Amino acid sequence: MNVVDALDAAEGTTCLVGAGGKKTTLYALAARLDRAVLTATVRIPIFDRQVAAVRTAEDPVAELDALREAYRERVEEAPFPLGLVPERERDDRYRGYDPGTVDRLSAAHDGPVLVKADGARTRLFKAPNDREPQVPAGADTVVPVASAHAVGEPLSETVVHRPERVADLVDGVEIGDEITPELVGRVVAHEEGGLKGVPADATAIPLVNMVDDEADEAVARGIAAAIRERADVPRVVLARMREPAVVAVVE
């Protein structure tokens, strides 16, 4: 199964949450989809090299309409995959839209929309805070991401974004404890963890990333088993998204 099919990202709005490969996954999907728009509801690092063009506009629907008109008049080629963000906040990042604006964009676009819907500060694992994630109500698919490489590491800020939140979600876990496949799976499957904010009509498809070898696959399958035991999800995808390659699909 290819990554687009594995994550049900061929059409509609696909939101990435969690840690350990959100941006890499977004860029891989954008490169493999026809007429994809890549955006965010949170801050996102500069990604101009990952798409055909990035446009900053407070109203992404008006910007999309203007680009369509320009293309119809052959003023410029269709710039897909297209990045749409409201403004460049700093030299290294863009600001994101509010979820309602992304819903308007999705309704106006005739292709897939890919959304970074929370942050993780490059960590391998996380649990959301009270303000996260920022998932649009009209999302079709939500992909909670975690890295297999978090397993075996200590539950600390070096590896985990908000380790205290992880400890709060799982009884008997304390800061500094070794991260296990069971712990990762329980957090990903938790309604206040990886499944937080998933709209009632959306499908959640967890992704275990950085499955680089057989040892990683064994770890990832342990994570997937813990997720499947606790959450009603159609599948858990095991992958290494830098290639990208789907290693296995656990159903």
Backbone hydrogen bonds in HBPLUS format (Angstrom, degrees):
<---DONOR---> <-ACCEPTOR-->    atom                        ^
c    i                          cat <-CA-CA->   ^        H-A-AA   ^      H-
h    n   atom  resd res      DA  || num        DHA   H-A  angle D-A-AA Bond
n    s   type  num  typ     dist DA aas  dist angle  dist       angle   num
A0006-ALA N   A0002-ASN O   2.88 MM   4  6.01 161.9  1.91 156.6 162.8     1
A0007-LEU N   A0003-VAL O   3.11 MM   4  6.11 149.7  2.21 141.9 147.5     2
A0009-ALA N   A0004-VAL O   3.03 MM   5  5.19 168.7  2.04 152.1 153.6     3
A0008-ASP N   A0005-ASP O   3.18 MM   3  4.95 163.6  2.21 101.2 106.0     4
A0113-VAL N   A0012-GLY O   2.95 MM 101  6.22 163.8  1.98 151.7 154.2     5
A0140-ASP N   A0013-THR O   2.94 MM 127  5.20 151.4  2.02 134.7 144.0     6
A0141-THR N   A0013-THR O   3.07 MM 128  6.41 161.7  2.11 158.7 159.4     7
A0014-THR N   A0113-VAL O   2.90 MM  99  6.31 162.2  1.94 167.9 172.8     8
A0115-VAL N   A0014-THR O   2.90 MM 101  6.14 155.1  1.96 160.4 162.2     9
A0015-CYS N   A0141-THR O   2.84 MM 126  6.24 163.5  1.87 156.4 159.7    10
A0143-VAL N   A0015-CYS O   2.76 MM 128  6.09 166.9  1.77 169.9 174.6    11
A0016-LEU N   A0115-VAL O   2.84 MM  99  6.17 163.8  1.87 174.3 179.5    12
A0117-ALA N   A0016-LEU O   3.03 MM 101  5.81 170.9  2.04 159.2 160.4    13
A0017-VAL N   A0143-VAL O   3.09 MM 126  6.12 169.6  2.10 141.3 141.7    14
A0145-VAL N   A0017-VAL O   2.89 MM 128  6.09 153.9  1.96 135.4 142.8    15
A0019-ALA N   A0145-VAL O   2.96 MM 126  5.45 157.4  2.01 133.1 130.2    16
A0025-THR N   A0021-GLY O   2.97 MM   4  5.97 155.9  2.03 146.1 152.5    17
A0026-LEU N   A0022-LYS O   2.90 MM   4  6.19 160.1  1.94 154.0 159.9    18
A0027-TYR N   A0023-LYS O   2.94 MM   4  6.17 165.8  1.96 157.8 160.4    19
A0028-ALA N   A0024-THR O   2.99 MM   4  6.15 154.4  2.05 142.9 150.4    20
A0029-LEU N   A0025-THR O   2.92 MM   4  6.12 161.7  1.96 154.0 158.5    21
A0030-ALA N   A0026-LEU O   2.90 MM   4  6.09 164.6  1.92 151.5 156.2    22
A0031-ALA N   A0027-TYR O   3.09 MM   4  6.23 153.7  2.17 144.5 150.1    23
A0032-ARG N   A0029-LEU O   2.94 MM   3  5.20 145.2  2.06 106.5 117.4    24
A0082-LEU N   A0036-ALA O   2.95 MM  46  6.39 158.5  1.99 156.1 158.2    25
A0037-VAL N   A0112-PRO O   3.01 MM  75  6.42 154.2  2.08 152.9 161.1    26
A0114-LEU N   A0037-VAL O   2.80 MM  77  6.14 166.4  1.82 166.0 170.8    27
A0038-LEU N   A0082-LEU O   2.76 MM  44  6.07 161.3  1.79 153.4 159.1    28
A0084-LEU N   A0038-LEU O   3.04 MM  46  6.34 156.8  2.10 155.5 161.0    29
A0039-THR N   A0114-LEU O   2.84 MM  75  6.16 163.9  1.86 166.9 171.9    30
A0116-LYS N   A0039-THR O   3.10 MM  77  6.58 153.8  2.17 136.8 142.2    31
A0097-TYR N   A0040-ALA O   2.86 MM  57  6.22 147.7  1.96 156.4 146.1    32
A0041-THR N   A0116-LYS O   2.99 MM  75  6.36 160.8  2.03 160.5 161.4    33
A0044-ILE N   A0094-TYR O   3.02 MM  50  5.33 158.1  2.07 140.4 146.5    34
A0094-TYR N   A0044-ILE O   2.75 MM  50  5.33 169.3  1.77 160.7 160.4    35
A0046-ILE N   A0092-ASP O   3.19 MM  46  5.60 150.0  2.28 115.8 117.5    36
A0050-GLN N   A0047-PHE O   2.93 MM   3  5.41 157.6  1.98 118.2 125.7    37
A0052-ALA N   A0081-PRO O   2.81 MM  29  5.42 143.7  1.94 143.5 155.6    38
A0083-GLY N   A0053-ALA O   2.76 MM  30  6.04 169.2  1.77 156.9 160.1    39
A0055-ARG N   A0083-GLY O   2.83 MM  28  6.15 161.4  1.87 156.7 157.9    40
A0085-VAL N   A0055-ARG O   3.16 MM  30  6.52 161.4  2.19 157.5 162.3    41
A0057-ALA N   A0085-VAL O   2.86 MM  28  6.26 148.2  1.96 140.8 150.9    42
A0063-GLU N   A0059-ASP O   3.16 MM   4  6.42 156.9  2.21 148.7 155.7    43
A0064-LEU N   A0060-PRO O   2.87 MM   4  5.99 154.1  1.93 142.5 149.4    44
A0065-ASP N   A0061-VAL O   2.94 MM   4  6.18 157.8  1.99 148.8 154.8    45
A0066-ALA N   A0062-ALA O   2.97 MM   4  6.18 154.0  2.04 144.9 151.8    46
A0067-LEU N   A0063-GLU O   2.98 MM   4  6.24 153.6  2.05 147.0 153.9    47
A0068-ARG N   A0064-LEU O   2.99 MM   4  6.23 157.3  2.04 148.9 155.0    48
A0069-GLU N   A0065-ASP O   3.01 MM   4  6.26 157.8  2.06 147.6 153.4    49
A0070-ALA N   A0066-ALA O   2.97 MM   4  6.20 158.2  2.02 146.5 152.4    50
A0071-TYR N   A0067-LEU O   2.93 MM   4  6.16 154.2  2.00 147.7 154.7    51
A0072-ARG N   A0068-ARG O   2.88 MM   4  6.17 156.9  1.94 149.6 156.1    52
A0073-GLU N   A0069-GLU O   3.05 MM   4  6.31 145.2  2.18 144.4 153.4    53
A0075-VAL N   A0070-ALA O   2.85 MM   5  5.17 161.2  1.89 161.2 156.7    54
A0074-ARG N   A0071-TYR O   2.89 MM   3  4.78 156.6  1.94 103.1 110.0    55
A0080-PHE N   A0078-ALA O   3.07 MM   2  5.91 134.4  2.29 103.1  91.2    56
A0095-ARG N   A0087-GLU O   2.95 MM   8  5.69 165.5  1.98 162.1 165.3    57
A0089-GLU N   A0093-ARG O   3.07 MM   4  5.99 123.9  2.40 129.2 144.8    58
A0090-ARG N   A0093-ARG O   3.28 MM   3  5.39 171.9  2.28 146.5 146.5    59
A0093-ARG N   A0090-ARG O   3.45 MM   3  5.39 163.9  2.47 101.5 105.7    60
A0101-THR N   A0098-ASP O   3.02 MM   3  5.51 127.3  2.30 112.2 124.9    61
A0102-VAL N   A0098-ASP O   3.28 MM   4  6.71 152.6  2.36 150.6 158.6    62
A0103-ASP N   A0099-PRO O   2.99 MM   4  6.34 148.9  2.09 147.4 156.3    63
A0104-ARG N   A0100-GLY O   3.09 MM   4  6.43 149.9  2.18 142.4 149.9    64
A0105-LEU N   A0101-THR O   2.95 MM   4  6.24 154.9  2.01 146.7 153.8    65
A0106-SER N   A0102-VAL O   2.87 MM   4  6.09 161.3  1.90 151.5 156.1    66
A0107-ALA N   A0103-ASP O   3.02 MM   4  6.22 155.3  2.08 145.9 152.1    67
A0108-ALA N   A0104-ARG O   3.08 MM   4  6.26 138.9  2.26 140.6 151.3    68
A0108-ALA N   A0105-LEU O   3.12 MM   3  5.15 127.0  2.41  95.3 109.1    69
A0109-HIS N   A0105-LEU O   3.01 MM   4  6.12 129.5  2.27 147.0 160.0    70
A0134-GLN N   A0117-ALA O   2.89 MM  17  5.13 170.8  1.90 161.5 160.7    71
A0123-ARG N   A0120-ALA O   3.09 MM   3  5.67 162.7  2.13 118.8 124.2    72
A0124-LEU N   A0159-VAL O   2.91 MM  35  5.70 153.3  1.98 154.2 161.1    73
A0147-SER N   A0124-LEU O   3.11 MM  23  5.29 155.6  2.17 171.1 165.4    74
A0161-HIS N   A0125-PHE O   2.90 MM  36  6.34 158.9  1.94 161.7 162.2    75
A0132-GLU N   A0129-ASN O   3.24 MM   3  5.41 164.6  2.26 109.9 114.5    76
A0139-ALA N   A0136-PRO O   3.12 MM   3  5.48 162.8  2.15 119.4 119.3    77
A0203-THR N   A0140-ASP O   2.91 MM  63  6.27 159.0  1.95 142.8 145.6    78
A0142-VAL N   A0203-THR O   2.88 MM  61  6.19 158.8  1.93 148.0 152.6    79
A0205-ILE N   A0142-VAL O   2.95 MM  63  6.35 156.2  2.01 153.6 160.9    80
A0207-LEU N   A0144-PRO O   2.86 MM  63  6.12 163.4  1.89 156.6 157.7    81
A0146-ALA N   A0207-LEU O   3.08 MM  61  6.53 147.5  2.19 163.0 169.5    82
A0209-ASN N   A0146-ALA O   2.83 MM  63  6.13 160.5  1.87 156.5 160.9    83
A0150-ALA N   A0147-SER O   3.18 MM   3  5.71 168.0  2.20 113.1 116.8    84
A0148-ALA N   A0209-ASN O   2.93 MM  61  6.06 172.9  1.93 162.0 159.9    85
A0151-VAL N   A0148-ALA O   3.26 MM   3  5.89 151.4  2.34 113.7 119.9    86
A0153-GLU N   A0150-ALA O   3.14 MM   3  5.67 159.6  2.18 131.5 135.7    87
A0152-GLY N   A0179-ILE O   2.80 MM  27  5.30 167.9  1.81 145.6 148.7    88
A0179-ILE N   A0153-GLU O   2.77 MM  26  5.59 165.3  1.79 165.3 169.0    89
A0156-SER N   A0154-PRO O   2.86 MM   2  5.56 112.7  2.32 114.8  97.4    90
A0155-LEU N   A0177-ASP O   2.73 MM  22  5.41 145.5  1.85 149.9 161.1    91
A0176-GLY N   A0155-LEU O   2.86 MM  21  4.73 155.5  1.92 129.3 134.8    92
A0159-VAL N   A0156-SER O   3.19 MM   3  5.82 143.0  2.34 114.8 122.0    93
A0160-VAL N   A0156-SER O   2.81 MM   4  5.70 163.4  1.84 161.5 165.9    94
A0165-ARG N   A0162-ARG O   3.05 MM   3  5.47 134.7  2.27 107.7 118.9    95
A0166-VAL N   A0162-ARG O   3.40 MM   4  6.88 151.8  2.48 145.5 153.0    96
A0167-ALA N   A0163-PRO O   2.98 MM   4  6.32 162.0  2.02 152.5 156.5    97
A0168-ASP N   A0164-GLU O   2.99 MM   4  6.19 143.9  2.12 136.6 146.5    98
A0169-LEU N   A0165-ARG O   3.16 MM   4  6.39 139.8  2.33 142.3 151.4    99
A0169-LEU N   A0166-VAL O   3.09 MM   3  5.30 130.8  2.35 100.6 113.3   100
A0177-ASP N   A0174-GLU O   3.06 MM   3  5.73 164.0  2.08 140.0 142.1   101
A0184-VAL N   A0180-THR O   3.13 MM   4  6.46 167.5  2.15 157.9 159.7   102
A0185-GLY N   A0181-PRO O   2.93 MM   4  6.09 168.3  1.94 154.0 157.7   103
A0186-ARG N   A0182-GLU O   2.90 MM   4  6.03 157.1  1.95 148.9 155.1   104
A0187-VAL N   A0183-LEU O   3.08 MM   4  6.29 157.6  2.14 151.3 156.5   105
A0188-VAL N   A0184-VAL O   2.96 MM   4  6.16 167.5  1.97 157.1 160.7   106
A0189-ALA N   A0185-GLY O   2.99 MM   4  6.04 153.2  2.07 144.8 152.0   107
A0190-HIS N   A0187-VAL O   3.19 MM   3  5.05 153.2  2.27  99.1 107.2   108
A0194-GLY N   A0187-VAL O   2.98 MM   7  6.26 165.4  2.00 139.4 142.8   109
A0193-GLY N   A0190-HIS O   2.95 MM   3  4.68 157.6  2.00 100.3 106.1   110
A0195-LEU N   A0190-HIS O   3.11 MM   5  5.87 156.9  2.17 160.9 159.7   111
A0196-LYS N   A0193-GLY O   3.18 MM   3  5.38 165.5  2.20 112.3 115.0   112
A0198-VAL N   A0195-LEU O   3.46 MM   3  5.78 161.7  2.49 128.4 125.1   113
A0202-ALA N   A0199-PRO O   3.03 MM   3  5.22 160.2  2.07 110.2 116.6   114
A0237-VAL N   A0206-PRO O   2.94 MM  31  6.31 166.6  1.96 160.7 158.1   115
A0208-VAL N   A0237-VAL O   2.79 MM  29  6.14 165.0  1.81 166.8 172.1   116
A0239-ALA N   A0208-VAL O   2.97 MM  31  6.32 162.8  2.00 164.4 165.7   117
A0211-VAL N   A0239-ALA O   3.08 MM  28  5.51 165.4  2.10 128.9 132.0   118
A0217-GLU N   A0213-ASP O   2.93 MM   4  6.24 150.8  2.02 148.1 157.3   119
A0218-ALA N   A0214-GLU O   3.00 MM   4  6.28 152.8  2.07 147.6 153.6   120
A0219-VAL N   A0215-ALA O   3.13 MM   4  6.44 157.9  2.18 147.0 152.7   121
A0220-ALA N   A0216-ASP O   2.77 MM   4  6.02 163.7  1.80 153.2 158.2   122
A0221-ARG N   A0217-GLU O   2.84 MM   4  6.02 153.1  1.91 148.2 154.8   123
A0222-GLY N   A0218-ALA O   3.17 MM   4  6.40 145.1  2.30 138.3 147.1   124
A0222-GLY N   A0219-VAL O   3.03 MM   3  5.13 121.9  2.38  97.2 112.2   125
A0223-ILE N   A0219-VAL O   3.01 MM   4  6.44 150.2  2.10 148.9 157.5   126
A0224-ALA N   A0220-ALA O   2.83 MM   4  6.10 163.0  1.86 151.2 156.0   127
A0225-ALA N   A0221-ARG O   2.92 MM   4  6.06 154.7  1.98 142.7 149.0   128
A0226-ALA N   A0222-GLY O   3.16 MM   4  6.38 156.0  2.22 142.4 148.1   129
A0227-ILE N   A0223-ILE O   2.97 MM   4  6.29 151.0  2.05 150.2 158.9   130
A0228-ARG N   A0224-ALA O   2.85 MM   4  6.06 171.9  1.86 157.9 159.6   131
A0229-GLU N   A0225-ALA O   2.99 MM   4  6.07 142.9  2.13 141.3 150.9   132
A0230-ARG N   A0227-ILE O   2.99 MM   3  5.40 139.0  2.16 107.7 118.8   133
A0231-ALA N   A0227-ILE O   2.82 MM   4  5.76 144.6  1.95 163.4 174.8   134
A0236-VAL N   A0250-VAL O   2.83 MM  14  5.08 146.7  1.94 139.0 150.2   135
A0250-VAL N   A0236-VAL O   2.86 MM  14  5.08 170.3  1.87 158.7 156.6   136
A0238-LEU N   A0248-ALA O   2.86 MM  10  5.13 172.7  1.86 162.4 160.1   137
A0247-VAL N   A0238-LEU O   2.71 MM   9  5.40 143.5  1.84 136.2 147.0   138
A0248-ALA N   A0238-LEU O   3.19 MM  10  5.13 159.8  2.24 133.6 135.3   139
A0240-ARG N   A0245-ALA O   3.00 MM   5  5.48 157.9  2.05 156.1 163.3   140
A0243-GLU N   A0240-ARG O   3.44 MM   3  6.37 162.3  2.48 119.1 122.6   141
A0245-ALA N   A0240-ARG O   2.99 MM   5  5.48 140.5  2.15 129.6 141.8   142
